[in-house]
Amino acid sequence: MKAVVTTGNGGYDKLEYSDVPIPELSSSEVLLKVLAAGMNNTEINTRLGWYSSTVTTGTEDTSDVQAADGGWNEETPFPFIQGTDCCGEVAGVAPDISDDLMGKRVLVRASMRSDAYQSMDHIWMGSDFDGAFAQYVKVPAGEVFAVECDWNDAELATIPCAYGTAENILHRANVSSGDHVLVAGASGGVGSATVQLAKRRGAKVTAIAAKAKMEQVKSFGADQVLDRNDNVVACLGKESVDVVIDNVAGPAFQTMLEALKRGGRYASSGAIGGPIVEMDMRTFYLKDITLIGCTAWDKPVFPNLISYIERGEISPLLAKTFPLDQIAEAQEEFLKKQHVGNFVLIPPSNGGN
């Protein structure tokens, strides 16, 4: 089969489009024909080694990084196949798995908890083991979810990482009807999903985005959109929001805390604007703020997303598709941050719907 093999930390030359064996199934696994594979910051960050503690810059300033400790959990298992987001069709099952799944269109829960949700230990498809940037991928049978809807394959491939991460953050932060939620980086994959999913929960949403994207962000649900260069406190006032969902971090971090009400919740699953921040501890403890880090998904998150899709409660935000062999061009365009929503890669000869 054709696949993109990431051979190590570095630039686009580390992405090799080549022939590799189709995965062989072990017990409790299924083989998926990949119909479409979403693309995220995650794959770029892992290739560059951005998750290393030695990196102090934002994700757009890491072209020279080569850090072996830059994986999600442990040292990245180079060479391997990346691809966290998979919309696939079940093409094979292990002998101990029912063949009722055969031929079904499925999404893969990319964040897999390895201890039956009794701990936060987890692994990610496409970061800790081979993922969906290929014609076929094998995954644990318990991590695939059949989905019945009229979305096309590329639209479904926008869901797992971005929407799963967003739903997990909102779940952990206990966002509910009546909350005022501030969403930073609202035009990106996770940010745009967060806006939709927070509105679905009945929250009031103030989003932050670049000026050129503000109207588009408002079109998918934001009640108010601030320019990313605006001072949040100056625009909204101190102690004006219940929850901050911030995957940007960087210099604006302290201002976000000042915008929170007493007892407010700050939640994050990223730091594209810079992982090293300054915080006045007095703001944190005198206002009884809760800080929530979100990476491992909780058990209800992915089944909830499937139900939202099937009931028509959310919509895909597909920015653009690329053939799988154009992954370098796709990642280069992705990093320009001129799009809203998600990019998706299409493997050869797997047409899709």
C-alpha positions in Angstrom: 0.0 0.0 0.0 1.0 3.6 -0.3 1.7 5.6 2.8 3.5 8.7 4.1 6.3 7.5 6.4 7.8 10.1 8.8 11.4 9.2 9.1 12.5 11.5 11.9 12.5 15.0 13.3 13.0 17.7 10.7 11.5 19.4 7.6 9.3 18.2 4.8 12.1 15.9 3.6 11.2 13.7 6.5 7.9 12.8 4.8 8.5 9.9 2.5 5.6 8.8 0.2 6.4 5.1 -0.3 5.2 1.5 -0.6 4.8 -0.3 2.7 3.2 -3.6 3.7 -0.5 -3.6 4.6 -0.8 -4.1 8.4 -1.3 -7.6 9.7 -4.0 -8.0 12.3 -3.5 -9.2 15.8 -6.3 -10.2 18.2 -9.0 -7.7 18.8 -8.0 -5.5 15.9 -9.7 -4.4 12.7 -8.3 -3.3 9.3 -9.6 -0.1 7.8 -9.4 1.1 4.3 -8.7 4.8 4.8 -11.3 6.9 3.0 -10.0 10.3 4.3 -7.5 11.4 6.9 -7.7 14.8 8.6 -4.6 16.8 9.2 -3.7 18.7 12.4 -1.1 20.7 14.2 -0.3 17.5 16.0 1.4 15.8 13.0 3.5 18.9 12.3 4.4 19.4 16.0 5.5 15.7 16.3 7.6 15.8 13.2 9.3 19.0 14.4 9.7 17.7 18.0 7.7 20.7 19.4 6.5 18.7 22.4 10.0 18.6 23.8 10.5 20.6 27.0 13.5 22.2 25.3 11.2 24.1 22.9 10.0 27.4 24.2 8.6 29.0 21.0 5.1 28.8 19.4 4.4 26.2 16.8 5.1 28.5 13.9 8.7 29.1 15.0 10.1 25.5 15.2 11.5 24.8 11.8 15.0 24.1 13.2 13.8 21.8 16.1 15.1 18.3 16.2 14.3 17.0 19.7 14.1 13.2 20.2 12.0 13.7 23.4 9.4 15.6 21.4 6.6 13.0 21.3 3.3 13.0 23.1 4.2 10.4 25.8 7.7 9.0 25.1 10.3 9.2 22.4 8.5 9.4 19.0 8.7 5.9 17.3 10.4 7.0 14.0 10.0 5.8 11.4 6.3 5.5 11.5 3.1 6.6 9.8 1.4 9.7 11.2 -2.3 10.6 10.8 -4.5 11.1 13.9 -7.9 11.5 12.1 -9.4 8.6 10.2 -12.6 8.1 8.4 -12.4 4.5 7.1 -14.3 1.4 5.9 -13.8 -1.8 7.8 -12.0 -4.1 5.4 -11.0 -6.9 7.7 -11.4 -8.2 11.3 -9.4 -10.4 13.5 -10.8 -13.9 14.1 -12.0 -12.9 17.6 -14.0 -10.0 16.3 -17.5 -10.2 14.9 -17.7 -9.6 11.1 -20.8 -7.4 11.7 -18.4 -4.5 11.3 -17.4 -5.5 7.8 -18.1 -2.8 5.2 -19.2 -0.2 7.7 -18.0 3.4 7.5 -16.4 4.3 10.8 -14.5 7.0 12.7 -11.6 6.1 14.9 -11.3 7.4 18.5 -7.8 8.7 18.2 -7.1 9.1 22.0 -7.1 5.6 23.5 -7.1 5.1 27.2 -4.9 2.1 28.0 -6.2 1.3 31.5 -10.0 1.2 31.0 -10.4 4.8 32.1 -9.1 4.1 35.5 -6.1 6.3 34.9 -5.0 9.1 32.6 -2.5 6.8 30.8 -3.3 7.0 27.1 -1.8 6.6 23.6 -2.7 8.4 20.3 -3.1 6.9 16.9 -0.6 8.6 14.5 1.6 9.8 17.4 2.4 6.7 19.4 1.7 4.1 16.7 1.0 4.0 13.0 -1.9 6.2 11.8 -4.1 7.1 8.9 -1.7 8.7 6.3 -1.9 5.5 4.3 -4.3 3.4 2.3 -4.9 1.0 5.2 -4.5 1.2 9.0 -5.2 -1.3 11.8 -6.7 -0.2 15.1 -8.2 -1.8 18.2 -11.8 -2.9 17.4 -13.1 -1.1 20.5 -11.9 2.3 19.1 -14.0 2.3 15.9 -17.5 3.8 15.8 -19.9 3.3 12.9 -21.6 6.5 11.9 -24.8 6.9 9.8 -25.1 10.3 8.2 -25.1 12.1 4.8 -21.7 13.7 5.3 -19.0 12.8 2.8 -15.8 11.0 3.8 -13.7 14.2 3.9 -16.2 15.9 6.1 -16.2 13.0 8.6 -12.4 13.1 8.7 -12.5 16.6 10.1 -14.1 15.2 13.3 -11.8 13.0 15.5 -8.9 15.1 16.7 -10.4 18.6 16.5 -14.0 17.9 17.7 -12.9 15.2 20.1 -10.4 17.5 21.8 -13.0 20.3 21.9 -15.7 18.1 23.3 -13.3 16.8 25.9 -12.3 20.3 27.0 -16.0 21.4 27.3 -16.8 18.1 29.2 -13.9 18.6 31.6 -14.7 22.3 32.1 -18.4 21.4 32.8 -19.7 23.9 30.3 -23.5 24.2 30.4 -26.3 26.5 29.4 -25.9 30.0 30.6 -22.1 29.9 30.8 -20.2 32.7 29.0 -17.3 31.0 27.2 -14.3 32.8 25.7 -12.6 30.8 22.9 -9.1 31.8 21.7 -7.9 30.7 18.3 -11.5 30.2 17.2 -10.8 29.8 13.5 -8.6 26.8 13.9 -9.7 23.2 13.9 -10.2 22.8 17.7 -11.3 26.4 18.1 -14.0 26.3 15.5 -15.2 22.9 16.9 -15.3 24.4 20.4 -17.5 27.3 19.2 -20.0 24.9 17.7 -20.0 22.5 20.6 -20.2 25.2 23.2 -23.3 26.7 21.4 -24.8 23.2 21.3 -24.6 23.2 25.1 -26.4 26.4 25.3 -23.4 28.7 26.2 -22.9 32.2 25.2 -19.7 32.3 23.1 -17.2 35.1 22.6 -14.6 34.0 20.1 -11.2 35.5 19.2 -9.9 35.3 15.6 -7.9 37.3 13.0 -9.8 40.2 11.5 -10.1 38.5 8.1 -11.8 35.5 9.6 -14.1 37.2 12.1 -17.3 37.0 9.9 -16.7 33.4 9.1 -16.3 32.5 12.8 -19.5 34.4 13.6 -21.3 32.4 10.9 -20.8 29.1 12.7 -22.2 30.2 16.0 -20.1 32.8 17.9 -22.3 35.5 19.6 -19.4 37.9 19.5 -16.0 37.9 17.8 -13.0 39.9 19.0 -9.9 40.6 16.9 -6.9 38.6 18.1 -5.0 41.9 18.6 -7.7 43.3 20.9 -7.2 43.4 24.7 -9.8 41.0 26.1 -10.2 42.8 29.4 -10.6 46.1 27.7 -13.3 44.7 25.4 -15.2 42.5 27.9 -14.2 43.8 31.3 -12.6 42.1 34.2 -14.4 39.0 35.6 -16.7 38.8 32.6 -16.6 35.2 31.5 -17.2 31.8 33.2 -14.9 29.7 31.1 -11.8 30.3 28.9 -10.9 27.7 26.3 -7.4 28.7 25.2 -5.2 26.7 22.8 -3.1 29.8 22.0 -1.5 30.7 25.4 1.6 32.9 24.9 1.6 36.5 26.0 -2.2 36.8 26.4 -2.4 34.1 29.1 -2.5 36.4 32.1 -5.1 38.6 30.4 -7.3 35.6 29.9 -7.2 34.9 33.7 -8.1 38.4 34.5 -11.2 38.1 32.3 -12.4 35.1 34.3 -15.0 35.5 37.0 -14.3 34.3 40.5 -14.5 30.6 40.5 -14.0 30.5 36.7 -12.4 27.7 34.8 -9.5 27.9 32.4 -9.0 24.9 30.1 -6.4 24.2 27.4 -5.1 21.5 25.1 -2.5 23.5 23.2 -0.2 26.4 23.1 0.3 27.5 19.5 1.2 31.0 20.5 3.9 29.9 22.9 4.1 27.3 25.7 6.0 29.5 28.2 3.6 32.0 29.9 3.7 34.5 32.8 1.1 34.2 35.5 0.4 36.3 38.5 -0.3 33.6 41.1 -2.5 36.1 43.0 -4.9 36.3 40.2 -5.1 32.5 40.2 -5.6 31.8 43.9 -7.4 34.9 45.0 -10.1 34.4 42.3 -10.4 30.6 43.0 -9.7 29.8 39.4 -9.5 26.2 38.2 -6.9 25.3 35.6 -7.7 22.3 33.5 -5.2 20.5 31.2 -6.9 18.3 28.6 -5.2 15.6 26.5 -6.6 12.2 27.4 -10.2 12.0 26.3 -12.9 11.0 28.8 -15.1 8.0 28.0 -18.3 9.8 27.0 -16.6 12.2 24.6 -16.4 10.2 21.4 -19.8 8.4 21.6 -21.3 11.9 22.3 -19.8 13.2 19.1 -21.1 10.3 17.0 -24.6 11.0 18.4 -24.3 14.8 17.6 -23.4 14.0 14.0 -26.2 11.5 13.5 -28.8 13.9 15.0 -27.6 16.8 12.9 -26.5 18.9 15.8 -23.1 19.9 14.5 -21.7 20.6 11.0 -18.3 19.9 9.5 -15.9 22.7 8.7 -13.9 21.3 5.8 -11.4 24.0 4.5 -9.7 22.0 1.7 -8.7 18.5 0.6 -5.3 17.3 -0.9 -4.1 14.0 -2.3 -2.1 12.1 0.2 1.1 12.5 -1.8 0.8 16.2 -1.5 1.1 16.2 2.2 4.1 18.6 2.2 2.2 21.2 0.2 -0.8 20.7 2.5 1.3 21.2 5.7 3.0 24.2 4.2 -0.3 25.8 3.4 -1.7 24.8 6.8 1.0 26.7 8.6 0.1 29.9 6.8 -3.1 29.9 8.9 -5.2 31.5 6.2 -7.9 28.9 6.4 -10.9 28.3 8.7 -11.6 24.7 9.8 -9.7 21.6 8.8 -7.5 20.2 6.0 -8.0 16.6 4.8 -5.8 14.2 2.9 -7.3 11.6 0.4 -5.4 8.3 -0.2 -5.1 7.1 -3.8 -7.8 4.7 -5.3 -10.0 5.0 -2.2 -12.3 7.7 -3.9 -14.8 8.0 -1.0 -18.3 9.4 -1.2 
